Amino acid sequence: MKKLSLLVLMLSATLACQKDDATGADRACGTYKSGQSLRTGPDGGCYYLNSNGNKTYVEREACKC
């Protein structure tokens, strides 16, 4: 039973960081130190959009999904 619960938990965490099904957009995953909204990219990278609209990647541990 513990193995099944662990498997379900791991699967839920994996699915939470994948792209939104309806829009195909990257998924929101928390807030960075200076208040920017963090998102998870297609390869699992963690980033926010800077003032120029470009992706600025940060450490993956910053994303909370």
C-alpha positions in Angstrom: 0.0 0.0 0.0 2.9 2.4 0.8 4.4 1.8 -2.6 1.1 2.6 -4.4 0.7 5.8 -2.3 4.2 6.8 -3.2 3.7 6.1 -6.9 0.5 8.2 -6.9 2.3 11.1 -5.1 5.2 11.0 -7.6 2.8 10.9 -10.6 0.8 13.8 -9.2 4.0 15.9 -8.7 5.1 15.1 -12.3 1.8 16.1 -13.8 1.6 19.3 -11.8 4.7 20.7 -13.6 3.7 19.8 -17.1 2.1 22.2 -19.6 -1.5 23.2 -19.3 -3.5 20.8 -21.5 -6.0 23.4 -22.9 -3.6 26.1 -23.9 -0.2 24.5 -24.2 1.3 27.3 -22.1 4.0 26.7 -19.5 2.7 26.2 -16.0 2.9 28.8 -13.2 5.0 27.5 -10.3 5.4 30.1 -7.6 7.1 33.5 -7.1 10.8 34.4 -7.4 12.7 36.4 -4.7 11.9 39.8 -6.3 8.3 39.1 -6.9 8.2 37.8 -10.5 5.9 34.9 -11.3 7.9 31.7 -12.0 7.0 29.3 -14.8 8.2 25.8 -15.7 9.4 25.4 -19.3 9.1 22.4 -21.6 12.3 20.8 -20.4 11.7 21.5 -16.7 13.6 24.7 -16.5 12.4 27.4 -14.1 12.1 31.0 -15.4 10.3 34.3 -15.2 9.7 36.9 -17.9 11.9 40.0 -17.4 11.0 43.6 -18.2 11.9 43.0 -21.9 9.6 40.0 -22.1 12.5 37.6 -22.3 12.8 34.4 -20.2 15.3 34.6 -17.4 16.1 31.2 -16.1 16.7 30.6 -12.3 17.6 27.5 -10.3 15.0 24.8 -10.6 14.5 24.5 -6.9 12.9 28.0 -7.0 9.8 26.5 -8.7 7.3 25.1 -6.2 5.4 22.6 -8.4 
